[in-house]
């Protein structure tokens, strides 16, 4: 007889690029033993496939790639370039691709590996589309200049040749694209808790989120 799982802890996070959502998601995942999926990396993965071989970029190929996708593929530094980020933002507008990715995300969200106590996903349409019934829903943001400084620092650490102004311009372009796209646009749902990280350290932000979560989990 299959053992029934305890109620899963499900956490959904939406945010614009470089707002600190990924950092917080990893801290939350580690603390509460949750399966973590950075959904933006999936689109970056597909975006890179398009850049590498645009002539073979077809929906049938994407469907096959996502079906056999392993989380380790999403950890490559090759997905962190600005070109891949822009390509991912464009790819994310394609509803046929979104539907392919949607099924993969739903499985990760509601059927995580048995060793985990639940799941946490972050992206652009997690609270509004993928995990509408999540136990916790957060919208993490920060000023675009602060986000550009953070992303620029990341690129410098990776020895990427790019200027701060180029990063700032790219983020503004991505923000517009993410918010204006027809399918799964970035938005704050009414039931999402707003967390502004502009003036918060990583630790302070995590403690704030943990306090909110503990209050409900231990109730």
Backbone as CSV, one residue per row, in Angstrom:
resi,resn,N_x,N_y,N_z,CA_x,CA_y,CA_z,C_x,C_y,C_z
1,UNK,0.851,-1.207,0.000,0.000,0.000,0.000,0.882,1.250,0.000
2,UNK,0.575,2.167,-0.891,1.377,3.376,-1.012,1.174,4.287,0.189
3,UNK,2.286,4.702,0.783,2.223,5.561,1.960,1.767,6.961,1.566
4,UNK,0.779,7.466,2.294,0.244,8.794,2.005,1.197,9.860,2.534
5,UNK,1.497,10.845,1.712,2.412,11.906,2.108,1.719,12.921,2.992
6,UNK,2.507,13.504,3.878,1.980,14.585,4.698,1.720,15.784,3.796
7,UNK,0.962,16.740,4.289,0.646,17.906,3.482,1.925,18.608,3.061
8,UNK,2.063,18.794,1.774,3.267,19.427,1.236,3.325,20.918,1.547
9,UNK,4.522,21.392,1.797,4.753,22.834,1.920,5.030,23.319,0.501
10,UNK,4.170,24.160,-0.021,4.357,24.653,-1.389,4.562,26.167,-1.370
11,UNK,5.631,26.603,-2.007,5.983,28.025,-2.013,6.147,28.510,-3.449
12,UNK,5.452,29.595,-3.781,5.534,30.185,-5.121,6.109,31.596,-5.014
13,UNK,7.092,31.892,-5.836,7.707,33.219,-5.837,7.770,33.779,-7.257
14,UNK,7.310,35.001,-7.406,7.466,35.724,-8.678,8.335,36.939,-8.417
15,UNK,9.083,37.353,-9.431,9.942,38.530,-9.269,10.522,38.959,-10.602
16,UNK,10.889,40.242,-10.726,11.635,40.670,-11.901,13.060,40.133,-11.760
17,UNK,13.836,40.178,-12.828,15.200,39.651,-12.813,16.085,40.352,-11.792
18,UNK,16.938,39.566,-11.130,17.955,40.071,-10.193,17.403,40.769,-8.958
19,UNK,16.199,40.385,-8.539,15.606,40.980,-7.338,15.995,40.216,-6.078
20,UNK,16.650,39.080,-6.251,17.057,38.282,-5.101,16.173,37.085,-4.825
21,UNK,15.216,36.819,-5.713,14.276,35.712,-5.503,14.986,34.363,-5.487
22,UNK,15.936,34.182,-6.402,16.651,32.918,-6.469,17.432,32.634,-5.195
23,UNK,18.086,33.652,-4.675,18.856,33.514,-3.436,17.945,33.119,-2.282
24,UNK,16.813,33.811,-2.166,15.873,33.514,-1.088,15.249,32.132,-1.252
25,UNK,14.951,31.762,-2.484,14.346,30.453,-2.746,15.281,29.327,-2.306
26,UNK,16.577,29.501,-2.562,17.553,28.485,-2.164,17.666,28.386,-0.645
27,UNK,17.634,29.546,0.026,17.713,29.554,1.491,16.471,28.895,2.100
28,UNK,15.317,29.194,1.532,14.050,28.613,2.006,14.049,27.104,1.764
29,UNK,14.491,26.711,0.570,14.522,25.291,0.215,15.405,24.499,1.178
30,UNK,16.558,25.051,1.489,17.488,24.379,2.387,16.926,24.281,3.799
31,UNK,16.335,25.364,4.292,15.820,25.396,5.663,14.636,24.455,5.874
32,UNK,13.732,24.415,4.900,12.511,23.612,5.050,12.558,22.283,4.294
33,UNK,13.723,21.946,3.729,13.887,20.706,2.968,12.896,20.634,1.804
34,UNK,12.928,21.653,0.949,12.017,21.722,-0.190,12.760,21.499,-1.508
35,UNK,12.086,20.895,-2.459,12.636,20.740,-3.802,12.582,22.104,-4.480
36,UNK,13.709,22.557,-5.017,13.765,23.890,-5.615,13.895,23.840,-7.129
37,UNK,13.072,24.643,-7.811,13.171,24.774,-9.255,13.176,26.241,-9.641
38,UNK,14.272,26.657,-10.281,14.379,28.005,-10.839,13.781,27.922,-12.240
39,UNK,12.517,28.305,-12.388,11.828,28.124,-13.665,12.409,28.991,-14.776
40,UNK,13.014,30.105,-14.403,13.627,30.962,-15.407,14.761,30.250,-16.131
41,UNK,15.434,29.338,-15.413,16.540,28.597,-16.012,16.043,27.671,-17.125
42,UNK,14.798,27.230,-17.021,14.239,26.366,-18.070,14.149,27.150,-19.376
43,UNK,13.656,28.394,-19.270,13.559,29.225,-20.468,14.934,29.643,-20.975
44,UNK,15.881,29.803,-20.055,17.252,30.100,-20.469,17.827,28.897,-21.228
45,UNK,17.527,27.705,-20.728,17.975,26.463,-21.369,17.428,26.376,-22.794
46,UNK,16.142,26.677,-22.947,15.516,26.652,-24.269,16.062,27.789,-25.131
47,UNK,16.265,28.954,-24.502,16.814,30.097,-25.219,18.186,29.795,-25.782
48,UNK,18.999,29.076,-25.021,20.341,28.714,-25.498,20.261,27.711,-26.644
49,UNK,19.289,26.800,-26.575,19.100,25.849,-27.675,18.825,26.603,-28.970
50,UNK,18.046,27.663,-28.848,17.706,28.484,-30.014,18.935,29.216,-30.558
51,UNK,19.747,29.746,-29.634,20.953,30.463,-30.056,21.984,29.525,-30.687
52,UNK,22.092,28.321,-30.120,23.084,27.357,-30.603,22.751,26.805,-31.989
53,UNK,21.455,26.572,-32.226,21.072,25.987,-33.518,19.661,26.422,-33.904
54,UNK,19.502,27.676,-34.342,18.177,28.203,-34.673,17.456,27.452,-35.788
55,UNK,18.203,26.825,-36.718,17.581,26.110,-37.829,16.860,24.839,-37.375
56,UNK,17.348,24.248,-36.262,16.730,23.015,-35.749,15.774,23.281,-34.580
57,UNK,15.557,24.562,-34.302,14.717,24.923,-33.155,13.236,24.738,-33.512
58,UNK,12.669,23.620,-33.088,11.272,23.298,-33.363,10.567,22.851,-32.078
59,UNK,9.246,22.989,-32.031,8.486,22.635,-30.834,8.616,21.147,-30.489
60,UNK,8.724,20.309,-31.506,8.877,18.875,-31.273,10.186,18.580,-30.545
61,UNK,11.247,19.323,-30.909,12.542,19.156,-30.250,12.463,19.628,-28.805
62,UNK,11.812,20.768,-28.575,11.685,21.317,-27.230,10.927,20.354,-26.325
63,UNK,9.858,19.797,-26.850,9.041,18.849,-26.074,9.879,17.652,-25.632
64,UNK,10.712,17.151,-26.532,11.578,16.013,-26.228,12.634,16.395,-25.203
65,UNK,13.233,17.580,-25.382,14.278,18.047,-24.469,13.745,18.248,-23.052
66,UNK,12.552,18.856,-22.934,11.972,19.120,-21.612,11.537,17.821,-20.936
67,UNK,11.041,16.878,-21.715,10.620,15.583,-21.168,11.793,14.868,-20.512
68,UNK,12.974,15.027,-21.093,14.172,14.356,-20.570,15.090,15.293,-19.782
69,UNK,14.558,16.464,-19.429,15.365,17.480,-18.735,15.755,17.046,-17.330
70,UNK,17.029,17.188,-17.016,17.529,16.901,-15.676,17.941,18.232,-15.042
71,UNK,17.662,18.368,-13.757,17.932,19.615,-13.051,19.391,20.052,-13.191
72,UNK,20.287,19.087,-13.284,21.720,19.437,-13.385,22.026,20.242,-14.653
73,UNK,21.197,20.062,-15.693,21.402,20.812,-16.930,21.179,22.314,-16.731
74,UNK,20.395,22.651,-15.710,20.049,24.051,-15.464,21.089,24.781,-14.630
75,UNK,22.136,24.074,-14.223,23.147,24.672,-13.360,24.379,25.152,-14.117
76,UNK,24.361,25.027,-15.430,25.506,25.429,-16.245,25.674,26.947,-16.280
77,UNK,26.909,27.404,-16.126,27.210,28.844,-16.202,26.957,29.406,-17.605
78,UNK,26.876,28.518,-18.580,26.630,28.946,-19.955,25.231,29.551,-20.109
79,UNK,24.364,29.301,-19.144,23.004,29.839,-19.196,22.923,31.247,-18.605
80,UNK,24.036,31.743,-18.058,24.027,33.019,-17.342,24.434,34.231,-18.178
81,UNK,24.634,34.037,-19.469,25.039,35.168,-20.307,23.844,36.077,-20.598
82,UNK,24.156,37.322,-20.938,23.106,38.295,-21.242,22.364,37.919,-22.524
83,UNK,23.076,37.363,-23.498,22.446,36.941,-24.751,21.404,35.853,-24.511
84,UNK,21.739,34.917,-23.641,20.813,33.835,-23.315,19.591,34.397,-22.583
85,UNK,19.821,35.369,-21.699,18.724,35.992,-20.947,17.720,36.661,-21.891
86,UNK,18.248,37.377,-22.873,17.378,38.054,-23.843,16.630,37.029,-24.683
87,UNK,17.326,35.993,-25.109,16.706,34.935,-25.904,15.591,34.251,-25.106
88,UNK,15.844,34.016,-23.814,14.862,33.373,-22.943,13.599,34.217,-22.816
89,UNK,13.784,35.530,-22.699,12.657,36.444,-22.568,11.775,36.413,-23.818
90,UNK,12.399,36.277,-24.977,11.657,36.209,-26.239,10.948,34.862,-26.362
91,UNK,11.652,33.794,-26.012,11.101,32.437,-26.071,9.864,32.315,-25.183
92,UNK,9.910,32.992,-24.025,8.830,32.896,-23.033,7.506,33.464,-23.548
93,UNK,7.537,34.180,-24.658,6.302,34.744,-25.229,5.525,33.715,-26.043
94,UNK,6.195,32.617,-26.387,5.595,31.577,-27.210,4.705,30.678,-26.356
95,UNK,3.396,30.737,-26.569,2.462,29.991,-25.731,2.620,28.478,-25.883
96,UNK,3.008,28.010,-27.058,3.189,26.565,-27.257,4.349,26.051,-26.403
97,UNK,5.404,26.860,-26.309,6.545,26.483,-25.470,6.152,26.555,-24.005
98,UNK,5.375,27.572,-23.645,4.946,27.727,-22.250,4.125,26.519,-21.798
99,UNK,3.299,25.989,-22.678,2.481,24.825,-22.335,3.343,23.592,-22.103
100,UNK,4.413,23.465,-22.889,5.340,22.343,-22.713,6.040,22.456,-21.355
101,UNK,6.505,23.663,-21.038,7.206,23.914,-19.780,6.244,23.810,-18.595
102,UNK,4.997,24.246,-18.801,3.968,24.256,-17.754,3.815,22.874,-17.112
103,UNK,3.703,21.837,-17.917,3.500,20.484,-17.394,4.683,20.027,-16.546
104,UNK,5.884,20.377,-16.987,7.088,20.018,-16.240,7.105,20.732,-14.887
105,UNK,6.746,22.018,-14.890,6.734,22.814,-13.664,5.685,22.308,-12.668
106,UNK,4.513,21.973,-13.165,3.433,21.484,-12.299,3.851,20.189,-11.596
107,UNK,4.524,19.333,-12.323,4.981,18.071,-11.740,5.991,18.332,-10.630
108,UNK,6.912,19.254,-10.875,7.919,19.609,-9.863,7.250,20.228,-8.634
109,UNK,6.215,21.042,-8.869,5.544,21.758,-7.786,4.711,20.852,-6.888
110,UNK,3.951,19.958,-7.489,3.001,19.173,-6.712,3.352,17.695,-6.545
111,UNK,4.425,17.259,-7.214,4.886,15.875,-7.045,6.410,15.835,-6.924
112,UNK,6.955,16.566,-5.950,8.414,16.572,-5.775,8.894,15.208,-5.286
113,UNK,10.175,14.900,-5.445,10.711,13.635,-4.943,10.324,13.401,-3.482
114,UNK,10.088,12.166,-3.121,9.563,11.796,-1.807,10.433,12.259,-0.639
115,UNK,11.729,12.451,-0.879,12.630,12.843,0.215,12.430,14.293,0.664
116,UNK,11.675,15.077,-0.124,11.443,16.478,0.219,10.109,16.695,0.929
117,UNK,10.060,17.760,1.738,8.838,18.096,2.474,7.882,18.951,1.647
118,UNK,8.300,19.288,0.447,7.460,20.108,-0.413,8.279,20.687,-1.546
119,UNK,7.843,21.818,-2.069,8.532,22.405,-3.210,8.521,23.925,-3.155
120,UNK,9.469,24.515,-3.864,9.498,25.974,-4.010,9.930,26.284,-5.436
121,UNK,9.133,27.084,-6.124,9.427,27.481,-7.494,9.476,28.994,-7.573
122,UNK,10.416,29.526,-8.340,10.428,30.971,-8.558,10.515,31.249,-10.056
123,UNK,9.897,32.358,-10.466,9.870,32.695,-11.881,9.090,33.968,-12.124
124,UNK,8.274,33.969,-13.181,7.505,35.160,-13.548,5.994,34.949,-13.418
125,UNK,5.545,33.700,-13.580,4.098,33.436,-13.525,3.752,32.275,-12.586
126,UNK,4.557,32.127,-11.545,4.372,31.000,-10.625,3.137,31.195,-9.745
127,UNK,2.982,32.383,-9.175,1.821,32.634,-8.299,0.531,32.774,-9.086
128,UNK,0.638,33.244,-10.328,-0.568,33.526,-11.111,-1.026,32.377,-12.007
129,UNK,-0.091,31.471,-12.371,-0.440,30.392,-13.299,-0.068,29.003,-12.778
130,UNK,1.203,28.805,-12.457,1.706,27.469,-12.127,1.230,26.956,-10.765
131,UNK,1.307,27.808,-9.736,0.958,27.367,-8.376,-0.074,28.303,-7.739
132,UNK,-1.233,28.349,-8.342,-2.287,29.229,-7.839,-2.718,28.871,-6.419
133,UNK,-2.573,27.595,-6.066,-3.010,27.132,-4.744,-1.849,26.901,-3.776
134,UNK,-0.737,27.557,-4.006,0.431,27.386,-3.136,0.119,27.822,-1.709
135,UNK,0.731,27.166,-0.752,0.552,27.505,0.658,1.078,28.912,0.939
136,UNK,2.191,29.259,0.257,2.800,30.591,0.420,3.065,31.184,-0.957
137,UNK,2.720,32.462,-1.107,2.952,33.161,-2.368,3.634,34.501,-2.078
138,UNK,4.797,34.699,-2.692,5.563,35.922,-2.469,5.865,36.613,-3.797
139,UNK,5.898,37.944,-3.751,6.352,38.735,-4.898,7.551,39.527,-4.411
140,UNK,8.733,39.139,-4.886,9.978,39.765,-4.449,10.455,40.756,-5.508
141,UNK,10.767,41.970,-5.072,11.197,42.990,-6.024,12.290,43.877,-5.425
142,UNK,12.804,44.781,-6.243,13.816,45.759,-5.819,13.913,46.796,-6.931
143,UNK,14.517,47.943,-6.637,14.645,48.978,-7.656,15.514,48.459,-8.792
144,UNK,15.255,48.938,-10.006,15.977,48.427,-11.168,17.473,48.737,-11.096
145,UNK,17.856,49.861,-10.481,19.279,50.201,-10.367,20.005,49.250,-9.417
146,UNK,19.356,48.903,-8.339,19.939,47.950,-7.394,20.054,46.576,-8.048
147,UNK,19.034,46.198,-8.794,19.059,44.906,-9.476,20.177,44.854,-10.520
148,UNK,20.374,45.980,-11.204,21.437,46.054,-12.210,22.813,45.928,-11.553
149,UNK,22.991,46.551,-10.385,24.256,46.457,-9.660,24.535,45.008,-9.244
150,UNK,23.486,44.327,-8.788,23.650,42.931,-8.368,24.016,42.042,-9.544
151,UNK,23.307,42.209,-10.644,23.569,41.382,-11.818,24.946,41.684,-12.406
152,UNK,25.329,42.967,-12.418,26.647,43.368,-12.919,27.744,42.719,-12.082
153,UNK,27.553,42.671,-10.777,28.529,42.040,-9.881,28.642,40.546,-10.180
154,UNK,27.501,39.905,-10.444,27.499,38.481,-10.789,28.319,38.234,-12.049
155,UNK,28.085,39.086,-13.061,28.805,38.938,-14.317,30.307,39.166,-14.143
156,UNK,30.670,40.135,-13.309,32.089,40.419,-13.055,32.760,39.223,-12.393
157,UNK,32.060,38.597,-11.463,32.590,37.416,-10.781,32.788,36.247,-11.740
158,UNK,31.999,36.259,-12.823,32.104,35.209,-13.842,33.027,35.637,-14.989
159,UNK,33.682,36.812,-14.787,34.602,37.367,-15.788,33.924,37.673,-17.126
160,UNK,32.651,38.071,-17.057,31.914,38.441,-18.262,32.258,39.893,-18.628
161,UNK,32.536,40.134,-19.892,32.860,41.486,-20.351,31.573,42.240,-20.700
162,UNK,31.102,43.012,-19.762,29.867,43.773,-19.945,29.889,44.973,-19.001
163,UNK,29.295,46.079,-19.399,29.280,47.275,-18.553,27.997,47.339,-17.730
164,UNK,28.047,48.152,-16.679,26.865,48.334,-15.833,25.697,48.881,-16.648
165,UNK,25.967,49.863,-17.502,24.902,50.471,-18.308,24.266,49.465,-19.264
166,UNK,25.052,48.538,-19.765,24.514,47.484,-20.642,23.596,46.560,-19.852
167,UNK,23.993,46.248,-18.629,23.171,45.395,-17.770,21.862,46.099,-17.417
168,UNK,21.965,47.391,-17.080,20.785,48.185,-16.728,19.795,48.229,-17.893
169,UNK,20.309,48.489,-19.078,19.470,48.553,-20.268,18.804,47.207,-20.540
170,UNK,19.569,46.136,-20.378,19.045,44.791,-20.605,17.915,44.459,-19.623
171,UNK,18.111,44.833,-18.350,17.084,44.560,-17.339,15.800,45.332,-17.628
172,UNK,15.942,46.560,-18.049,14.762,47.368,-18.383,14.005,46.760,-19.555
173,UNK,14.749,46.255,-20.519,14.136,45.603,-21.679,13.409,44.332,-21.259
174,UNK,14.058,43.563,-20.385,13.459,42.318,-19.898,12.225,42.594,-19.060
175,UNK,12.275,43.616,-18.225,11.116,43.974,-17.391,9.907,44.275,-18.271
176,UNK,10.150,45.058,-19.307,9.063,45.433,-20.206,8.501,44.193,-20.901
177,UNK,9.405,43.339,-21.387,8.998,42.128,-22.085,8.221,41.190,-21.165
178,UNK,8.710,41.023,-19.928,8.057,40.118,-18.971,6.664,40.607,-18.575
179,UNK,6.515,41.908,-18.436,5.238,42.476,-17.994,4.219,42.603,-19.117
180,UNK,4.694,42.773,-20.351,3.791,43.030,-21.473,3.429,41.797,-22.298
181,UNK,4.106,40.679,-22.052,3.818,39.519,-22.881,2.382,39.040,-22.671
182,UNK,1.828,38.447,-23.695,0.424,38.037,-23.687,0.153,36.867,-22.745
183,UNK,1.078,35.924,-22.695,0.875,34.729,-21.874,1.783,34.729,-20.639
184,UNK,1.191,34.533,-19.471,1.957,34.474,-18.230,2.782,35.693,-17.925
185,UNK,2.228,36.912,-18.027,3.015,38.125,-17.744,3.387,38.220,-16.268
186,UNK,4.459,38.937,-15.996,4.876,39.162,-14.617,3.912,40.141,-13.959
187,UNK,3.321,39.726,-12.857,2.424,40.599,-12.099,2.344,40.114,-10.662
188,UNK,1.921,41.008,-9.788,1.743,40.635,-8.385,0.270,40.285,-8.174
189,UNK,0.009,39.055,-7.766,-1.370,38.655,-7.491,-1.808,39.252,-6.149
190,UNK,-3.102,39.377,-5.959,-3.632,39.988,-4.737,-3.265,39.208,-3.481
191,UNK,-3.098,37.902,-3.617,-2.798,37.073,-2.446,-1.295,36.823,-2.258
192,UNK,-0.464,37.537,-3.002,0.984,37.401,-2.831,1.494,38.450,-1.843
193,UNK,2.434,38.046,-1.016,3.034,38.952,-0.039,4.208,39.675,-0.691
194,UNK,4.183,41.003,-0.654,5.234,41.809,-1.271,6.468,41.888,-0.371
195,UNK,7.624,41.569,-0.944,8.904,41.677,-0.249,9.830,42.539,-1.097
196,UNK,10.158,43.732,-0.627,11.046,44.620,-1.363,12.459,44.487,-0.788
197,UNK,13.389,44.012,-1.599,14.740,43.729,-1.109,15.740,44.864,-1.358
198,UNK,15.257,46.004,-1.842,16.153,47.116,-2.177,17.097,47.469,-1.035
199,UNK,16.570,47.537,0.184,17.372,47.931,1.339,17.553,46.789,2.346
200,UNK,17.272,45.560,1.897,17.391,44.413,2.804,18.601,43.550,2.461
201,UNK,19.290,43.068,3.477,20.377,42.124,3.257,19.750,40.759,2.998
202,UNK,20.525,39.811,2.503,20.019,38.464,2.243,19.479,37.830,3.520
203,UNK,20.226,38.003,4.604,19.841,37.409,5.888,18.567,38.024,6.438
204,UNK,18.475,39.352,6.406,17.290,40.045,6.919,16.047,39.656,6.128
205,UNK,16.200,39.558,4.826,15.089,39.177,3.959,14.625,37.753,4.279
206,UNK,15.581,36.842,4.437,15.236,35.457,4.744,14.501,35.354,6.085
207,UNK,14.983,36.081,7.089,14.348,36.052,8.407,12.912,36.557,8.329
208,UNK,12.686,37.547,7.490,11.340,38.108,7.315,10.401,37.064,6.696
209,UNK,10.891,36.382,5.677,10.088,35.350,5.020,9.873,34.161,5.953
210,UNK,10.914,33.765,6.674,10.830,32.632,7.599,9.789,32.896,8.690
211,UNK,9.768,34.106,9.175,8.803,34.471,10.221,7.373,34.299,9.709
212,UNK,7.146,34.715,8.482,5.823,34.587,7.866,5.444,33.113,7.703
213,UNK,6.393,32.320,7.237,6.125,30.901,6.999,5.938,30.117,8.297
214,UNK,6.803,30.360,9.266,6.709,29.647,10.536,5.380,29.897,11.241
215,UNK,4.887,31.116,11.126,3.635,31.475,11.777,2.491,30.582,11.293
216,UNK,2.509,30.234,10.003,1.448,29.417,9.436,1.706,27.917,9.602
217,UNK,2.973,27.510,9.401,3.322,26.093,9.506,3.148,25.559,10.923
218,UNK,3.516,26.389,11.905,3.455,25.941,13.305,2.123,26.258,13.986
219,UNK,1.202,26.851,13.241,-0.106,27.216,13.835,-0.912,25.965,14.201
